[in-house]
Amino acid sequence: MNETKTRPNTDYIDNNRAQSLLEKWSPVLDYTSDKVSAIDDASTRLNTAILLENQEEWCIKEANNGNVAGTNSGAFGSTLHAGAQSDAYQTDDSYAKGDARLPKILIPMIRRTFPELITNEIVGVQPMSGPVGLAFALRYKYATTSLDGTEVGGQAVGSGVAGNPGTLATAKGGQGTNELGHNHLATGFTGTVNTSLSTDLTVAGLADDDGVGDDHWLEGGLSANDAGFAAALSAFEMDKTADNMPTVELSFEKTAVEAGTRRLGARWSVELEQDLKNMNGIDVDAELTNAMSYEIQAEIDREMIIRMVQSAVKAGSGTGFSTYRVSGADARWMAERNRDFYQKLIVEANRMAVRNRRGAANFIVATPRICAILEMLPEFSWMTVDGNVNTQPVGVAKVGNVGGRFNVYRDTRTEAQYNLGATAENNKVEYALLGYKGPEYYDTGIIYCPYIPVMVQRSIDPNSFYPKVGMLTRYGVVDHLFGASNYYHVVFVLGLGTAVGSGAAAYTPFQ
């Protein structure tokens, strides 16, 4: 199945440096095997090269600081093992102080795991060059009187319509945070108005929708003449004299991001290591390290999903989340119910486009049962399943797309993560998370900022003398500078078998 992949902009790194890194790490980036898939996406390829460079620099510093030889310092060799160990790079296991070579396990681990992160497809990725960095976003604003402070293109912020009681103002006050595309006039109110854009009714006052103060509702209807309104609108939009010509100015918004650490450890007995090595030829150290790398990969994907859901829930009912009760579906048969549910998803996806001024939702992350519903739709297209499926059996896995509109991802760990606090096992949450990711790396609700992809530390337990291995990864996560909640919406499904029944008295989404 051929798919058009989004290729985020990579202007967070100098083009010459980007080309240099791609050439330096091309032997690793181009490598494929029965266990390692090709990197098709250009942005993922560049980000992988940046992380490999970060890994090498970290190992150089660690080796020069006098770490124990052969533990977490060393370098990949120039040849590859043949046969079953084709993913491991040939290199000696003995390192001297100052010999800043990468351990042979790190290169194949980074090459195999990072490009397979579902995070690369559903959030923006901006690699960090140090433990503390900045996440960026460009902002275009008008800088003239009638459009002072309004933004080009309509970023995800409030419309800020202001006016006196009884009057709909044509010019928006210079708040400096409003975007173009959020109504030049107060078109969010129904009815017609006269030439002066004022009413003879009592209006409670239109407050800036910045989340502060009371919500005011228009009482009664507006009466006026459409011709006068059209004339005023035309005069407002066409007034492009030299003194009032809209001028665009650019600002470079940024926020600090600090790399955190995710850790995972393992231990095993000497007897187990000897038995597996002698009887099956299995290296316990390598097996556990690979297993932990995939576990950390799954945890990162899960963290991004949880963050998306939390951002949506915080936006409140109707805007950030809604519910769908199976018992209330306008359907007689299962197929009709599935179509009714899909219509609900389309409605909420289109409403997201109104809020974020970017586009409708273009991906869905859902529980296995919700994915089953989507997979039964006639317009669903499955991913090609073969021996090199680029998804993992744990965590979040891509299953296909619906009508070329939504990429669908199955969240296999949802039921273990979320419930409504009930003790019964059948009170688990079923949900579908709608999200939007644009063509730019910052045109998304969440930005993932990886720093050091893998750090491996080995030791011996002083009491049991059992080998122990610890794995760490460092990365930062930052929400969209102009509001993450506008990019996500969660539909909680009630009454779907193992989910909460339609008779549930109180429903509170997880925080």
NORSULGI-V624358 format. One record per backbone hydrogen bond with DSSP energy under -0.5 kcal/mol. NH is the residue of the N-H (numbers start at 0). CO is the residue of the C=O. If there is no record, write none. Layout:
NH_CO / NH_CO
This chain:
4_2 / 7_5 / 12_9 / 17_13 / 18_14 / 19_15 / 20_16 / 21_17 / 22_18 / 23_19 / 24_20 / 25_22 / 27_24 / 28_24 / 29_25 / 30_27 / 32_35 / 36_34 / 38_28 / 39_37 / 44_40 / 45_41 / 46_42 / 47_43 / 48_44 / 49_45 / 50_46 / 51_47 / 52_48 / 53_49 / 54_50 / 55_51 / 56_52 / 57_53 / 58_54 / 59_55 / 60_56 / 61_57 / 62_58 / 63_59 / 64_60 / 65_62 / 66_61 / 70_67 / 71_67 / 73_100 / 74_100 / 80_87 / 84_81 / 85_82 / 87_84 / 88_103 / 89_78 / 94_92 / 97_62 / 98_95 / 99_97 / 100_98 / 102_73 / 105_102 / 106_102 / 107_103 / 108_104 / 109_105 / 110_106 / 111_107 / 112_108 / 113_109 / 114_109 / 115_112 / 116_113 / 119_116 / 120_117 / 121_117 / 122_118 / 123_445 / 125_447 / 127_449 / 132_256 / 134_254 / 136_252 / 138_250 / 140_248 / 141_149 / 142_246 / 147_144 / 148_141 / 149_146 / 151_139 / 153_150 / 156_154 / 162_205 / 166_163 / 167_196 / 168_166 / 171_145 / 174_172 / 177_148 / 179_150 / 181_178 / 186_184 / 188_185 / 191_221 / 193_197 / 196_193 / 198_165 / 202_200 / 203_216 / 205_162 / 206_204 / 209_207 / 219_217 / 225_223 / 228_224 / 229_225 / 230_226 / 231_227 / 232_228 / 233_229 / 234_230 / 235_231 / 236_232 / 237_233 / 238_234 / 239_237 / 243_240 / 244_240 / 248_140 / 250_138 / 252_136 / 252_250 / 254_134 / 256_132 / 258_130 / 259_474 / 261_472 / 263_470 / 265_468 / 267_466 / 272_268 / 273_269 / 274_270 / 275_271 / 276_272 / 277_273 / 278_274 / 279_275 / 280_275 / 280_276 / 281_275 / 283_281 / 286_282 / 287_283 / 288_284 / 289_285 / 290_286 / 291_287 / 292_288 / 293_289 / 294_290 / 295_291 / 296_292 / 297_293 / 298_294 / 299_295 / 300_296 / 301_297 / 302_298 / 303_299 / 304_300 / 305_301 / 306_302 / 307_303 / 308_304 / 309_305 / 310_306 / 311_307 / 312_308 / 313_309 / 314_310 / 314_311 / 315_312 / 317_320 / 318_316 / 319_315 / 320_315 / 321_489 / 323_491 / 325_323 / 325_493 / 327_324 / 328_325 / 330_328 / 336_332 / 337_333 / 338_334 / 339_335 / 340_336 / 341_337 / 342_338 / 343_339 / 344_340 / 345_341 / 346_342 / 347_343 / 348_344 / 349_345 / 350_346 / 351_347 / 352_348 / 353_349 / 354_350 / 355_351 / 356_352 / 360_348 / 361_434 / 362_434 / 363_406 / 364_432 / 365_363 / 365_408 / 366_430 / 370_366 / 371_367 / 372_368 / 373_369 / 374_370 / 375_371 / 375_372 / 376_373 / 379_376 / 380_400 / 382_398 / 385_383 / 388_385 / 390_388 / 396_409 / 398_407 / 399_407 / 400_380 / 401_405 / 402_378 / 402_400 / 404_401 / 405_401 / 406_361 / 407_399 / 408_363 / 409_396 / 410_365 / 410_408 / 411_394 / 411_409 / 413_410 / 415_412 / 416_412 / 416_413 / 417_413 / 419_426 / 426_423 / 427_497 / 428_417 / 429_492 / 431_490 / 432_364 / 433_431 / 433_488 / 434_362 / 435_486 / 437_442 / 442_439 / 443_441 / 444_435 / 446_477 / 447_123 / 447_445 / 448_446 / 448_475 / 449_447 / 450_473 / 451_473 / 452_450 / 454_471 / 456_469 / 458_467 / 460_465 / 464_460 / 466_267 / 467_458 / 468_265 / 469_456 / 470_263 / 471_454 / 472_261 / 473_451 / 474_259 / 475_448 / 477_446 / 479_444 / 482_479 / 486_483 / 487_484 / 488_433 / 489_319 / 490_431 / 491_321 / 491_489 / 492_429 / 493_323 / 493_491 / 494_499 / 496_494 / 497_495 / 498_495 / 499_427 / 503_500 / 507_505
